[in-house]
Amino acid sequence: MEITVQYTGQLAGLTGETDESIDVDSGTALPALITQLCTRHGGKYADLLVNAEGNLRPSTLVILDGEQAAGSPSDIVLDGVKTVMLMTPIAGG
């Protein structure tokens, strides 16, 4: 199934795009998608999204089809989800 991953801020800057289409298997959980994206985009991208253990950082906001994801990211299965937006904290001064 195809999922559109949308980016804002730093992630958009690192990927050079505001969205991309990713093919995932039925039953794919959010952590597997995040791993796939980190492998595709490399270290700086991964550093923004995951901690040393490979878990999604608590500061990352996940929006599924326009609504903030509830519960533990490790429990989120993407069946039926069309759009995943990933938002990292905004910093500046």
C-alpha positions, -999 to 999 in steps of 0.1 A, spaced: 0 0 0 12 35 -6 15 61 21 23 98 16 48 110 42 47 148 47 75 169 61 78 203 77 108 223 90 141 205 95 129 173 79 117 191 48 151 208 46 170 175 50 150 156 24 146 185 0 109 178 -3 76 184 16 62 150 9 71 116 -6 53 84 -14 64 52 3 52 17 -4 47 -4 27 32 -39 33 -2 -44 49 3 -46 87 33 -23 87 37 -5 120 49 31 124 84 21 137 90 0 106 81 30 84 104 53 105 132 27 101 127 27 63 127 65 61 159 67 83 177 42 61 166 62 30 176 96 42 206 90 64 221 100 97 210 136 102 174 127 94 176 97 117 191 119 145 161 142 144 135 113 146 150 85 167 170 82 199 201 59 204 178 29 209 161 35 176 128 46 192 109 76 179 118 107 200 89 118 223 93 153 209 83 142 174 47 149 165 30 122 143 -2 132 124 -21 104 107 -46 115 81 -49 150 97 -52 139 133 -25 136 160 -16 100 167 -26 87 201 -9 61 222 25 46 219 41 50 185 53 14 186 16 2 187 5 22 157 -3 0 126 -6 20 94 -34 -1 78 -58 23 61 -36 53 67 -31 75 36 -9 103 51 17 104 78 30 139 88 62 140 109 70 172 128 101 178 148 104 206 174 110 240 160 140 259 173 154 292 166 161 326 181 
